[in-house]
Structure formats: structure tokens, C-alpha cells
Amino acid sequence: MKQPAVYMMASGRNGTIYIGVTSNLVRRHYEHTHRLVPGFTKKYDCHVLVWYEMHETMESAILREKQIKGGSRKKKLALIEGLNPEWNDLSTELF
């Protein structure tokens, strides 16, 4: 699935949240869940896809990522709970 996307991975409900942008969400999710890339998600065990948003262009995805990262934790939680109130792993929607 090659399409720009902004996404949030979490360590668990109300846990640590990672916000990222990618051109291939399926591949990137695989990398995070199998801990293939060193960094924040591996260090803080953020492996549950709790929110994502597809975009037409990488430019719009990057702008949205910056907007979300600049917001408060409360706003990030509201985005997640608006789409996924149970904090389920949304990766099953991708396959």
C-alpha cells in the first residue's frame, strides 16, 4: 500500500505515543512491530498502530505530522479516541 500517511504507534492504552509519516504504511508498520529499526519506537516499545490518516501527497502528510506533533498530548489522545476509542491495533485494516 504505497500512499502517504501520518500515523501514531503506542506502547499501550494511554502509553507512550510515536507520531510518524511514511509513503508505505504497511511496510513501516512491519518495521515497527518487528523492531527492525533502532530508535524511539523500539526503545519505548511503541508497536500498536492506534491511529492513521492517508494523504494524497507526501507534502500534505508532512504538514499534518508537524501539526500533530506541535499539539498537546490532550489533542493527540482526542485524535486517537475519536477514531479508535478502544485503542485497538488498526493494522488489520491495512491488509
Residue pairs with C-beta under 8 A, 6 or more apart in sequence:
1 24
1 25
1 26
1 94
2 23
2 24
3 23
3 24
3 25
3 54
3 55
4 21
4 22
4 23
4 54
4 55
4 56
4 57
4 58
4 60
4 61
5 21
5 22
5 23
5 25
5 52
5 53
5 54
5 55
5 61
6 19
6 20
6 21
6 52
6 53
6 55
6 61
6 64
6 65
6 68
7 19
7 20
7 21
7 22
7 25
7 28
7 29
7 49
7 51
7 52
7 53
8 17
8 18
8 19
8 20
8 49
8 50
8 51
8 52
8 68
8 76
8 79
8 80
9 17
9 18
9 20
9 29
9 32
9 41
9 46
9 47
9 48
9 49
9 50
10 16
10 17
10 18
10 46
10 48
10 50
10 80
10 87
11 44
11 45
11 46
11 47
11 48
12 48
12 87
13 87
14 77
14 87
15 46
16 44
16 45
16 46
17 46
17 50
17 73
17 76
17 80
18 32
18 40
18 41
18 44
18 46
19 65
19 68
19 69
19 76
20 28
20 65
21 58
21 61
21 62
21 64
21 65
22 28
23 58
25 52
25 54
25 94
26 94
26 95
29 49
29 91
29 94
30 36
31 37
32 41
32 46
32 47
32 49
33 47
33 91
35 41
35 42
35 47
40 46
41 47
48 87
48 89
49 89
49 90
49 91
49 94
50 80
50 84
50 87
50 88
50 89
50 90
51 79
51 80
51 83
51 84
51 90
52 90
53 61
53 64
55 61
55 64
68 75
68 76
68 79
80 87
81 87
83 90
84 90
